[in-house]
Amino acid sequence: MARRRGTDEERREALWACERAHYAGGGHAVAGVDEAGRGPLAGPVVVAAVILPPDCWLEGLNDSKQVEPAVRERLYAEIVTAAVAWSIREISVEQIDALNILRATHLGMRQALEALSPAPDLALIDGHPLPDPAVPQQHLIKGDARSASIAAASILAKVYRDRLMVALDAAYPGYGFARHKGYGTAEHLEAIRRLGICPLHRRSFAPVRDHAQRRLSLDRGL
């Protein structure tokens, strides 16, 4: 048991290292920023930004992909209660197709950061840098496993998007959105072949685009 406590304490120290360094230098508010839904063939991309109180610790906080769904739901409620500030933004399928997924994600990150009050004086970004950020930033590859603030943002974005895709499953039955959340699973690809594409599908993504082009060729008798 002592060894487990030590491991938990070490993990807590590691997850708060970036935030503590900033606060030690006189900073006042660090925001973590992360997204959910860059890879799926359907549905919006969702971005969250979170400012946690310094040294706030929520049991089980981690990269959302490493956390069981029931624990994610618990953490979501705890994060929105404990946070100094938090925001969530959806970027629509239409925006994704118009901008491309990277620019759409960057748009969501800027909007999520701008919605925070108080405004942060440092943004910790998961992945690659955000062009022209409104506040100074530090980008961390695999940041959702390296920063408490980014991990919290990843939980909010993932839970929000999963809930949204479950709700949209009822509006567009037959595709299995509640199960695969829009990702390109075998079930989803088979549903596209059987039912065609729906308004939730990202037409700029290759499997959807290819299906639409084949459908158009068939309709034209080519």
GIWOQUI-V10354 format. One record per residue. N is the residue number from 1. RES is the residue in one letter. PSI is psi in degrees with one decimal (none if undefined). Layout:
N:RES:PSI + N:RES:PSI
This chain:
1:M:-41.9 + 2:A:-38.6 + 3:R:-37.7 + 4:R:-42.8 + 5:R:-41.8 + 6:G:-41.7 + 7:T:-43.2 + 8:D:-41.3 + 9:E:-40.7 + 10:E:-41.0 + 11:R:-40.4 + 12:R:-44.9 + 13:E:-43.2 + 14:A:-41.6 + 15:L:-25.3 + 16:W:6.1 + 17:A:-47.0 + 18:C:-44.3 + 19:E:-44.9 + 20:R:-39.1 + 21:A:-39.3 + 22:H:-44.3 + 23:Y:-36.0 + 24:A:-27.7 + 25:G:7.0 + 26:G:1.6 + 27:G:161.1 + 28:H:-20.2 + 29:A:117.6 + 30:V:127.8 + 31:A:133.0 + 32:G:141.3 + 33:V:131.8 + 34:D:167.0 + 35:E:164.9 + 36:A:134.4 + 37:G:25.2 + 38:R:-34.7 + 39:G:-23.5 + 40:P:161.7 + 41:L:-10.7 + 42:A:153.2 + 43:G:165.9 + 44:P:164.5 + 45:V:139.1 + 46:V:132.6 + 47:V:137.8 + 48:A:148.4 + 49:A:137.6 + 50:V:134.1 + 51:I:113.3 + 52:L:151.5 + 53:P:147.2 + 54:P:131.0 + 55:D:14.2 + 56:C:132.6 + 57:W:124.8 + 58:L:122.3 + 59:E:125.5 + 60:G:0.0 + 61:L:128.7 + 62:N:175.9 + 63:D:128.2 + 64:S:-28.6 + 65:K:-17.4 + 66:Q:5.9 + 67:V:135.5 + 68:E:148.8 + 69:P:-42.7 + 70:A:-36.6 + 71:V:-38.0 + 72:R:-43.9 + 73:E:-42.9 + 74:R:-45.6 + 75:L:-36.8 + 76:Y:-51.0 + 77:A:-39.7 + 78:E:-38.1 + 79:I:-48.3 + 80:V:-24.7 + 81:T:-41.6 + 82:A:-25.4 + 83:A:144.2 + 84:V:-40.2 + 85:A:150.0 + 86:W:154.5 + 87:S:152.6 + 88:I:135.4 + 89:R:137.7 + 90:E:136.7 + 91:I:122.4 + 92:S:164.9 + 93:V:-41.5 + 94:E:-40.3 + 95:Q:-39.9 + 96:I:-46.3 + 97:D:-32.9 + 98:A:-36.2 + 99:L:-30.9 + 100:N:159.0 + 101:I:-34.5 + 102:L:-48.2 + 103:R:-35.2 + 104:A:-41.0 + 105:T:-43.0 + 106:H:-39.8 + 107:L:-45.7 + 108:G:-39.6 + 109:M:-44.1 + 110:R:-44.1 + 111:Q:-41.6 + 112:A:-41.7 + 113:L:-41.7 + 114:E:-22.6 + 115:A:-10.4 + 116:L:137.7 + 117:S:115.7 + 118:P:158.0 + 119:A:139.0 + 120:P:158.0 + 121:D:4.1 + 122:L:134.9 + 123:A:124.8 + 124:L:115.6 + 125:I:129.6 + 126:D:126.9 + 127:G:-134.3 + 128:H:161.0 + 129:P:151.5 + 130:L:121.1 + 131:P:137.1 + 132:D:54.4 + 133:P:152.8 + 134:A:-19.0 + 135:V:159.8 + 136:P:147.5 + 137:Q:159.9 + 138:Q:122.2 + 139:H:139.3 + 140:L:117.9 + 141:I:132.5 + 142:K:39.4 + 143:G:-24.5 + 144:D:-13.8 + 145:A:2.0 + 146:R:-10.6 + 147:S:131.8 + 148:A:-39.5 + 149:S:-41.9 + 150:I:-39.7 + 151:A:-41.8 + 152:A:-42.5 + 153:A:-37.9 + 154:S:-37.2 + 155:I:-47.6 + 156:L:-46.4 + 157:A:-43.5 + 158:K:-48.3 + 159:V:-44.2 + 160:Y:-47.2 + 161:R:-40.7 + 162:D:-44.6 + 163:R:-41.8 + 164:L:-43.7 + 165:M:-32.8 + 166:V:-43.6 + 167:A:-39.7 + 168:L:-22.1 + 169:D:-36.1 + 170:A:-31.6 + 171:A:-28.0 + 172:Y:73.5 + 173:P:155.2 + 174:G:-19.3 + 175:Y:-20.9 + 176:G:25.1 + 177:F:-33.2 + 178:A:-26.7 + 179:R:-52.3 + 180:H:-5.9 + 181:K:24.3 + 182:G:-4.5 + 183:Y:161.3 + 184:G:56.4 + 185:T:167.7 + 186:A:-39.9 + 187:E:-43.6 + 188:H:-44.8 + 189:L:-38.4 + 190:E:-39.0 + 191:A:-38.4 + 192:I:-42.6 + 193:R:-35.8 + 194:R:-41.2 + 195:L:-14.2 + 196:G:-172.7 + 197:I:157.6 + 198:C:174.9 + 199:P:-16.8 + 200:L:-13.9 + 201:H:140.9 + 202:R:105.7 + 203:R:-14.6 + 204:S:-8.6 + 205:F:136.4 + 206:A:-51.2 + 207:P:-36.9 + 208:V:-45.9 + 209:R:-43.4 + 210:D:-40.0 + 211:H:-44.6 + 212:A:-39.2 + 213:Q:-40.0 + 214:R:-41.2 + 215:R:-41.9 + 216:L:-41.1 + 217:S:-42.0 + 218:L:-42.6 + 219:D:-31.8 + 220:R:-4.6 + 221:G:26.7 + 222:L:none
